Amino acid sequence: MSALRKYLNKIKPNFEPEGKLHAFRSIFDGFETFLFVPNDTAKSGVNIHDSIDSKRIMSMVVIALMPAMLFGMYNIGYQNYLAAGTLASAGFFEIFFYGFFAVLPKILVSYIVGLGIEFAWAQWKGEEIQEGYLVSGILIPLIVPIGCPLWMLALACAFSVIFCKEIFGGTGMNIFNPAIAARMFLFFSYPSKMTGDTIWVAQDSIFGLGNTLPDGFTAATPLGEMAQGISSQASICDMICGFIPGSIGETSVIAIAIGAVILLWTGIASWKTMLSVFVGGGVMAAIFQATGSSMVWWHHFILGGFAFGAVFMATDPVTSCRTETGKYIYGFLIGAMAIIIRVMNAGYPEGMMLAIFFGNMFAPTIDHFVVQRNISKRLKRGGIK
């Protein structure tokens, strides 16, 4: 690393204002600060909250997402071989690499499009390249079905970066989670590629791996089946482990739990938000079950994107509540709203992403009322009217 540091110091003058490559200063700065902690200090008006910078926070979130991503790759291959009836004759690496080559293009498209826009925007504005897309770039592919075409994914990434992030001022200024915005864009613009029974299992062989499934092959998710009142054939063990059709990174509760432990252990995610999402969802699901819903209340936690959304999306520090009391309210609202959408809207069995989208919308209002309440209590304590 010392050799790399010396090399960067050697070429850095070329990217300074008077250097011959000064037009690409933002790009150089982005790579340099990604590899090394910057030595620059703020000139004025700062409050130091932690010793870790935002790039390291984003990198840690990406690490926490690795278990869900890797298992998602394996499950994509698993579902293809299972559908073709050749699972018994396939080896672990054969199954995994099929899923790897199926998911890799989506990750590449997400980063190329999103980071390309980020770099171009930074160059145009003469600003530093922001690091927020390090997480969004991997989140977006993980929350879409394997059947989502690459060109649609590219459009969604462009939409989320431009209209849900950059026009608000970039990382830290956006009011909506960019990954959530990308999924909402896809759902409302191309619903046939985000819902139904034909998009959850990869249907073509890749580099001689996997199987080409017959035309018209369908495979519903367990959540979709239960929403229609159909008893799912998947076992509880399969639901928890993740061996079911679904969005790429959302099926395995175990992999998501590993990511949750990493986020909580490092202090990056708020346990208050995370816990209250499950409490809100559990309370509302129990109410629906008591009033006639056929779905067992805790099944909501292990199906669809509920666990993934609670761990990785609702806890986004930029778009969630900042006040400690507000985190409880915000999480409870998301959990309850997700179950309401799932149970009461038969045409939209997965309600987690829409619930988080609305939660982002209400987060500033929740924080405002919490702060005002605290101010009122302090004024009364001091005898001030």
BATIVO-929414 format. One record per residue (C-alpha): residue number from 1; residue in one letter; x, y, z. Coordinates in steps of 0.1 Angstrom, whole numbers, plus 5000, padded with zeros to 4 digits. Each point is the difference from the previous one (the first is absolute). Layout:
<sites>
+-----+---+------+------+------+
:   k : r :    x :    y :    z :
+-----+---+------+------+------+
: NUM : A :    X :    Y :    Z :
...
+-----+---+------+------+------+
</sites>
This chain:
<sites>
+-----+---+------+------+------+
:   k : r :    x :    y :    z :
+-----+---+------+------+------+
:   1 : M : 5000 : 5000 : 5000 :
:   2 : S : 5029 : 5023 : 5006 :
:   3 : A : 5011 : 4996 : 4964 :
:   4 : L : 4965 : 5009 : 4988 :
:   5 : R : 5000 : 5030 : 5024 :
:   6 : K : 5033 : 5013 : 4986 :
:   7 : Y : 4988 : 4995 : 4964 :
:   8 : L : 4968 : 5020 : 5007 :
:   9 : N : 5021 : 5028 : 5016 :
:  10 : K : 5022 : 5000 : 4969 :
:  11 : I : 4971 : 5005 : 4975 :
:  12 : K : 4978 : 5022 : 5022 :
:  13 : P : 5015 : 5033 : 4989 :
:  14 : N : 4987 : 4992 : 4965 :
:  15 : F : 4964 : 5002 : 5013 :
:  16 : E : 5004 : 5032 : 5020 :
:  17 : P : 4985 : 5033 : 4987 :
:  18 : E : 5031 : 5008 : 4980 :
:  19 : G : 5008 : 4965 : 4989 :
:  20 : K : 4995 : 4987 : 4964 :
:  21 : L : 4973 : 4975 : 5012 :
:  22 : H : 4982 : 5025 : 5023 :
:  23 : A : 4967 : 4993 : 4981 :
:  24 : F : 5000 : 4965 : 5016 :
:  25 : R : 5007 : 5011 : 5035 :
:  26 : S : 4967 : 4987 : 5013 :
:  27 : I : 5007 : 4965 : 4986 :
:  28 : F : 5035 : 4999 : 5015 :
:  29 : D : 4987 : 5012 : 5034 :
:  30 : G : 4973 : 4974 : 5000 :
:  31 : F : 5024 : 4971 : 4994 :
:  32 : E : 5026 : 5015 : 5025 :
:  33 : T : 4975 : 5004 : 5029 :
:  34 : F : 4985 : 4966 : 4993 :
:  35 : L : 5034 : 4984 : 5005 :
:  36 : F : 5014 : 5022 : 5028 :
:  37 : V : 4986 : 5021 : 5028 :
:  38 : P : 5003 : 5036 : 4988 :
:  39 : N : 5024 : 5023 : 5019 :
:  40 : D : 4980 : 5032 : 4994 :
:  41 : T : 4982 : 5016 : 5030 :
:  42 : A : 4969 : 5021 : 4999 :
:  43 : K : 5006 : 5038 : 5001 :
:  44 : S : 4971 : 5010 : 5021 :
:  45 : G : 4966 : 4991 : 5014 :
:  46 : V : 5004 : 4963 : 5007 :
:  47 : N : 4990 : 4977 : 5028 :
:  48 : I : 5018 : 4967 : 5002 :
:  49 : H : 4976 : 4972 : 5007 :
:  50 : D : 5022 : 4969 : 4993 :
:  51 : S : 5035 : 4991 : 4988 :
:  52 : I : 4987 : 4981 : 4970 :
:  53 : D : 4992 : 5018 : 4968 :
:  54 : S : 4970 : 4994 : 4977 :
:  55 : K : 5021 : 4980 : 4974 :
:  56 : R : 5009 : 4975 : 5027 :
:  57 : I : 4964 : 4998 : 5012 :
:  58 : M : 4989 : 4993 : 4965 :
:  59 : S : 5027 : 4973 : 4996 :
:  60 : M : 4989 : 4983 : 5032 :
:  61 : V : 4964 : 4999 : 4988 :
:  62 : V : 5012 : 4984 : 4968 :
:  63 : I : 5018 : 4974 : 5020 :
:  64 : A : 4968 : 4994 : 5020 :
:  65 : L : 4982 : 4994 : 4967 :
:  66 : M : 5024 : 4973 : 4989 :
:  67 : P : 4983 : 4970 : 5017 :
:  68 : A : 4967 : 5009 : 4984 :
:  69 : M : 5015 : 5006 : 4966 :
:  70 : L : 5021 : 4968 : 5000 :
:  71 : F : 4971 : 4979 : 5011 :
:  72 : G : 4978 : 5017 : 4975 :
:  73 : M : 5023 : 4989 : 4972 :
:  74 : Y : 4999 : 4965 : 5012 :
:  75 : N : 4962 : 5000 : 5003 :
:  76 : I : 4997 : 5013 : 4964 :
:  77 : G : 5018 : 4969 : 4989 :
:  78 : Y : 4982 : 4978 : 5024 :
:  79 : Q : 4966 : 5011 : 4988 :
:  80 : N : 5010 : 4994 : 4963 :
:  81 : Y : 5013 : 4965 : 5006 :
:  82 : L : 4970 : 4992 : 5023 :
:  83 : A : 4975 : 5011 : 4973 :
:  84 : A : 5018 : 4979 : 4974 :
:  85 : G : 5001 : 4970 : 5022 :
:  86 : T : 5038 : 4997 : 4998 :
:  87 : L : 5008 : 5012 : 5035 :
:  88 : A : 5011 : 4965 : 5012 :
:  89 : S : 5027 : 4998 : 4974 :
:  90 : A : 5014 : 5035 : 5004 :
:  91 : G : 5029 : 5009 : 5022 :
:  92 : F : 5003 : 5030 : 5024 :
:  93 : F : 5024 : 5020 : 4978 :
:  94 : E : 4980 : 4992 : 4969 :
:  95 : I : 4968 : 5014 : 5016 :
:  96 : F : 5019 : 5030 : 5015 :
:  97 : F : 5018 : 5011 : 4969 :
:  98 : Y : 4967 : 4998 : 4980 :
:  99 : G : 4985 : 5025 : 5024 :
: 100 : F : 5033 : 5020 : 5001 :
: 101 : F : 4999 : 5005 : 4962 :
: 102 : A : 4963 : 5008 : 5001 :
: 103 : V : 5003 : 5027 : 5027 :
: 104 : L : 5034 : 5015 : 4990 :
: 105 : P : 4987 : 5019 : 4970 :
: 106 : K : 4973 : 5017 : 5021 :
: 107 : I : 5026 : 5011 : 5026 :
: 108 : L : 5023 : 5013 : 4972 :
: 109 : V : 4972 : 5019 : 4983 :
: 110 : S : 4990 : 5016 : 5033 :
: 111 : Y : 5034 : 5012 : 5008 :
: 112 : I : 5010 : 5011 : 4965 :
: 113 : V : 4968 : 5020 : 4995 :
: 114 : G : 4998 : 5014 : 5035 :
: 115 : L : 5036 : 5008 : 5005 :
: 116 : G : 5003 : 5013 : 4965 :
: 117 : I : 4973 : 5026 : 5007 :
: 118 : E : 5016 : 5007 : 5034 :
: 119 : F : 5034 : 5007 : 4984 :
: 120 : A : 4985 : 5021 : 4972 :
: 121 : W : 4980 : 5020 : 5024 :
: 122 : A : 5030 : 5006 : 5023 :
: 123 : Q : 5021 : 5011 : 4970 :
: 124 : W : 4972 : 5023 : 4987 :
: 125 : K : 4995 : 5016 : 5035 :
: 126 : G : 5037 : 5000 : 5009 :
: 127 : E : 4993 : 4982 : 5032 :
: 128 : E : 5013 : 4969 : 5017 :
: 129 : I : 4986 : 4966 : 4989 :
: 130 : Q : 4976 : 4989 : 5027 :
: 131 : E : 5001 : 4965 : 5015 :
: 132 : G : 4963 : 4992 : 5005 :
: 133 : Y : 4997 : 4979 : 4969 :
: 134 : L : 5025 : 4975 : 5013 :
: 135 : V : 4970 : 4985 : 5019 :
: 136 : S : 4972 : 5009 : 4976 :
: 137 : G : 5019 : 4984 : 4972 :
: 138 : I : 4998 : 4965 : 5016 :
: 139 : L : 4966 : 5005 : 5017 :
: 140 : I : 4982 : 5007 : 4968 :
: 141 : P : 5009 : 4966 : 4983 :
: 142 : L : 4992 : 4981 : 5032 :
: 143 : I : 4964 : 5013 : 5003 :
: 144 : V : 4989 : 4992 : 4964 :
: 145 : P : 4990 : 4966 : 4986 :
: 146 : I : 5025 : 4981 : 4979 :
: 147 : G : 4977 : 5004 : 4970 :
: 148 : C : 5004 : 5038 : 5000 :
: 149 : P : 5016 : 5010 : 4966 :
: 150 : L : 5033 : 5019 : 5002 :
: 151 : W : 4987 : 5030 : 4980 :
: 152 : M : 4972 : 5005 : 5026 :
: 153 : L : 5025 : 4998 : 5028 :
: 154 : A : 5021 : 5026 : 4983 :
: 155 : L : 4971 : 5024 : 4997 :
: 156 : A : 4991 : 4994 : 5036 :
: 157 : C : 5035 : 5007 : 5012 :
: 158 : A : 5002 : 5032 : 4979 :
: 159 : F : 4966 : 5012 : 5014 :
: 160 : S : 5009 : 4993 : 5036 :
: 161 : V : 5034 : 5018 : 4998 :
: 162 : I : 4987 : 5031 : 4981 :
: 163 : F : 4965 : 5006 : 5013 :
: 164 : C : 5003 : 4985 : 5035 :
: 165 : K : 5035 : 5010 : 5010 :
: 166 : E : 5019 : 5026 : 4979 :
: 167 : I : 4972 : 5025 : 4996 :
: 168 : F : 4997 : 5001 : 5038 :
: 169 : G : 5037 : 5008 : 5004 :
: 170 : G : 5016 : 4965 : 5000 :
: 171 : T : 5008 : 4976 : 5027 :
: 172 : G : 4986 : 5010 : 5034 :
: 173 : M : 4975 : 5024 : 4985 :
: 174 : N : 4975 : 4976 : 4984 :
: 175 : I : 4967 : 4994 : 5017 :
: 176 : F : 4993 : 4966 : 4983 :
: 177 : N : 5022 : 4970 : 5000 :
: 178 : P : 5014 : 4997 : 4964 :
: 179 : A : 4997 : 4962 : 4999 :
: 180 : I : 4964 : 5002 : 5011 :
: 181 : A : 4993 : 5026 : 4974 :
: 182 : A : 5015 : 4977 : 4973 :
: 183 : R : 4978 : 4971 : 5010 :
: 184 : M : 4969 : 5023 : 5001 :
: 185 : F : 5009 : 5013 : 4965 :
: 186 : L : 5002 : 4965 : 4987 :
: 187 : F : 4968 : 4988 : 5017 :
: 188 : F : 4978 : 5028 : 4987 :
: 189 : S : 5016 : 5004 : 4966 :
: 190 : Y : 5005 : 4963 : 4991 :
: 191 : P : 4977 : 4980 : 5024 :
: 192 : S : 5001 : 4968 : 4978 :
: 193 : K : 5037 : 4998 : 5007 :
: 194 : M : 4997 : 5005 : 5038 :
: 195 : T : 4970 : 4978 : 5008 :
: 196 : G : 4985 : 4968 : 4988 :
: 197 : D : 5012 : 4964 : 4997 :
: 198 : T : 5025 : 5001 : 4972 :
: 199 : I : 5028 : 5023 : 5013 :
: 200 : W : 5013 : 4982 : 5031 :
: 201 : V : 5019 : 4972 : 4985 :
: 202 : A : 5028 : 5004 : 4974 :
: 203 : Q : 4989 : 4981 : 4969 :
: 204 : D : 5030 : 4999 : 4977 :
: 205 : S : 5033 : 4981 : 5002 :
: 206 : I : 5032 : 5021 : 5004 :
: 207 : F : 5034 : 4990 : 4987 :
: 208 : G : 4988 : 4964 : 4999 :
: 209 : L : 4988 : 5002 : 5036 :
: 210 : G : 4965 : 4996 : 5011 :
: 211 : N : 4969 : 4990 : 4979 :
: 212 : T : 4979 : 5017 : 4974 :
: 213 : L : 4965 : 4996 : 5014 :
: 214 : P : 4970 : 4995 : 4977 :
: 215 : D : 4980 : 5030 : 4988 :
: 216 : G : 4972 : 5010 : 5023 :
: 217 : F : 5018 : 4987 : 5031 :
: 218 : T : 4986 : 5016 : 5032 :
: 219 : A : 5009 : 4999 : 5036 :
: 220 : A : 4983 : 5022 : 5026 :
: 221 : T : 5016 : 5012 : 5032 :
: 222 : P : 4986 : 4985 : 5033 :
: 223 : L : 4988 : 5035 : 5009 :
: 224 : G : 4982 : 5004 : 4967 :
: 225 : E : 4983 : 4966 : 5005 :
: 226 : M : 4989 : 5008 : 5036 :
: 227 : A : 4987 : 5034 : 4989 :
: 228 : Q : 4977 : 4981 : 4976 :
: 229 : G : 4989 : 4976 : 5027 :
: 230 : I : 5020 : 4971 : 4986 :
: 231 : S : 5020 : 4978 : 5024 :
: 232 : S : 5037 : 5002 : 4991 :
: 233 : Q : 5020 : 4968 : 4995 :
: 234 : A : 5031 : 5016 : 5014 :
: 235 : S : 5010 : 4988 : 5035 :
: 236 : I : 5007 : 5024 : 5029 :
: 237 : C : 5036 : 4989 : 4999 :
: 238 : D : 5002 : 5010 : 4963 :
: 239 : M : 4984 : 5033 : 5008 :
: 240 : I : 5025 : 5008 : 5027 :
: 241 : C : 5030 : 4987 : 4981 :
: 242 : G : 4989 : 5017 : 4968 :
: 243 : F : 4995 : 4971 : 4976 :
: 244 : I : 4969 : 5016 : 4985 :
: 245 : P : 4994 : 5022 : 4969 :
: 246 : G : 5002 : 5037 : 5007 :
: 247 : S : 5021 : 5031 : 4994 :
: 248 : I : 5037 : 4993 : 4998 :
: 249 : G : 5011 : 5011 : 5035 :
: 250 : E : 4968 : 4998 : 5020 :
: 251 : T : 4994 : 4963 : 5005 :
: 252 : S : 5024 : 4988 : 5027 :
: 253 : V : 4991 : 5012 : 5035 :
: 254 : I : 5032 : 4984 : 5013 :
: 255 : A : 5022 : 5020 : 4976 :
: 256 : I : 4981 : 5032 : 5008 :
: 257 : A : 5004 : 4993 : 5037 :
: 258 : I : 5038 : 4997 : 4996 :
: 259 : G : 4999 : 5034 : 4983 :
: 260 : A : 4979 : 5014 : 5028 :
: 261 : V : 5026 : 4988 : 5026 :
: 262 : I : 5028 : 5018 : 4981 :
: 263 : L : 4980 : 5032 : 4997 :
: 264 : L : 4990 : 5000 : 5037 :
: 265 : W : 5035 : 4989 : 5012 :
: 266 : T : 5016 : 5029 : 4981 :
: 267 : G : 4974 : 5025 : 5012 :
: 268 : I : 4991 : 5010 : 4964 :
: 269 : A : 4963 : 4990 : 5002 :
: 270 : S : 4976 : 5009 : 5028 :
: 271 : W : 4986 : 4970 : 5019 :
: 272 : K : 4971 : 5022 : 5010 :
: 273 : T : 4989 : 5004 : 4964 :
: 274 : M : 5006 : 4964 : 4992 :
: 275 : L : 4982 : 4986 : 5030 :
: 276 : S : 4970 : 5023 : 4997 :
: 277 : V : 4995 : 4990 : 4963 :
: 278 : F : 4995 : 4964 : 5012 :
: 279 : V : 4979 : 5010 : 5029 :
: 280 : G : 4977 : 5021 : 4978 :
: 281 : G : 4997 : 4973 : 4975 :
: 282 : G : 4994 : 4973 : 5026 :
: 283 : V : 4973 : 5020 : 5017 :
: 284 : M : 4981 : 5007 : 4968 :
: 285 : A : 5005 : 4965 : 4987 :
: 286 : A : 4986 : 4986 : 5032 :
: 287 : I : 4970 : 5023 : 4998 :
: 288 : F : 4993 : 4988 : 4965 :
: 289 : Q : 5004 : 4964 : 5009 :
: 290 : A : 4976 : 5004 : 5029 :
: 291 : T : 4974 : 5016 : 4977 :
: 292 : G : 5001 : 4972 : 4974 :
: 293 : S : 5032 : 5002 : 4980 :
: 294 : S : 5011 : 4966 : 4989 :
: 295 : M : 5037 : 5008 : 5003 :
: 296 : V : 5018 : 4993 : 5033 :
: 297 : W : 5013 : 5033 : 5013 :
: 298 : W : 5037 : 4992 : 5003 :
: 299 : H : 5001 : 4986 : 4964 :
: 300 : H : 5001 : 5036 : 4988 :
: 301 : F : 5035 : 5003 : 5015 :
: 302 : I : 5015 : 4971 : 4980 :
: 303 : L : 4983 : 5007 : 4967 :
: 304 : G : 5005 : 5027 : 4974 :
: 305 : G : 5022 : 5030 : 5007 :
: 306 : F : 4988 : 5007 : 5036 :
: 307 : A : 5033 : 4989 : 5018 :
: 308 : F : 5022 : 5015 : 4973 :
: 309 : G : 4982 : 5033 : 5001 :
: 310 : A : 5000 : 5002 : 5038 :
: 311 : V : 5038 : 4993 : 5002 :
: 312 : F : 5014 : 5018 : 4970 :
: 313 : M : 4975 : 5026 : 4987 :
: 314 : A : 4980 : 5013 : 5030 :
: 315 : T : 5032 : 5006 : 5019 :
: 316 : D : 5015 : 5023 : 4973 :
: 317 : P : 5014 : 5029 : 5022 :
: 318 : V : 4993 : 5026 : 4973 :
: 319 : T : 4963 : 4994 : 4993 :
: 320 : S : 4988 : 4986 : 5034 :
: 321 : C : 4993 : 5019 : 5032 :
: 322 : R : 5029 : 5016 : 5019 :
: 323 : T : 4984 : 5004 : 5034 :
: 324 : E : 5001 : 4970 : 5024 :
: 325 : T : 4963 : 5001 : 5007 :
: 326 : G : 4993 : 5006 : 4963 :
: 327 : K : 5018 : 4968 : 4991 :
: 328 : Y : 4975 : 4979 : 5020 :
: 329 : I : 4970 : 5018 : 4983 :
: 330 : Y : 5016 : 4998 : 4966 :
: 331 : G : 5008 : 4963 : 5002 :
: 332 : F : 4966 : 4991 : 5014 :
: 333 : L : 4982 : 5020 : 4973 :
: 334 : I : 5020 : 4981 : 4972 :
: 335 : G : 4994 : 4966 : 5015 :
: 336 : A : 4963 : 5006 : 5005 :
: 337 : M : 4995 : 5016 : 4966 :
: 338 : A : 5018 : 4971 : 4982 :
: 339 : I : 4976 : 4975 : 5015 :
: 340 : I : 4969 : 5021 : 4992 :
: 341 : I : 5011 : 5002 : 4964 :
: 342 : R : 5007 : 4963 : 4998 :
: 343 : V : 4967 : 4989 : 5015 :
: 344 : M : 4976 : 5026 : 4986 :
: 345 : N : 5014 : 5004 : 4965 :
: 346 : A : 4997 : 4967 : 4981 :
: 347 : G : 5017 : 5014 : 4970 :
: 348 : Y : 5031 : 5010 : 5019 :
: 349 : P : 5011 : 4971 : 5023 :
: 350 : E : 5033 : 5016 : 5008 :
: 351 : G : 4995 : 5032 : 5019 :
: 352 : M : 5034 : 5006 : 5017 :
: 353 : M : 5016 : 5022 : 4974 :
: 354 : L : 4969 : 5022 : 4997 :
: 355 : A : 4998 : 5003 : 5038 :
: 356 : I : 5036 : 5012 : 5002 :
: 357 : F : 4994 : 5025 : 4973 :
: 358 : F : 4971 : 5015 : 5020 :
: 359 : G : 5021 : 4997 : 5031 :
: 360 : N : 5027 : 5022 : 4984 :
: 361 : M : 4973 : 5025 : 4992 :
: 362 : F : 4988 : 5003 : 5036 :
: 363 : A : 5034 : 4998 : 5017 :
: 364 : P : 5007 : 5038 : 5000 :
: 365 : T : 4965 : 5006 : 5014 :
: 366 : I : 5005 : 4974 : 5028 :
: 367 : D : 5033 : 5016 : 5010 :
: 368 : H : 4984 : 5035 : 5000 :
: 369 : F : 4973 : 4990 : 5024 :
: 370 : V : 5024 : 4981 : 5022 :
: 371 : V : 5023 : 5030 : 5002 :
: 372 : Q : 4971 : 5024 : 5007 :
: 373 : R : 4988 : 4977 : 5028 :
: 374 : N : 5034 : 5000 : 5016 :
: 375 : I : 5002 : 5038 : 4997 :
: 376 : S : 4966 : 5004 : 5016 :
: 377 : K : 5009 : 4976 : 5029 :
: 378 : R : 5032 : 5020 : 5007 :
: 379 : L : 4982 : 5033 : 5000 :
: 380 : K : 4974 : 4987 : 5024 :
: 381 : R : 5028 : 4986 : 5022 :
: 382 : G : 5015 : 5034 : 5001 :
: 383 : G : 4967 : 5018 : 5007 :
: 384 : I : 5001 : 5018 : 4967 :
: 385 : K : 4967 : 5004 : 4981 :
+-----+---+------+------+------+
</sites>
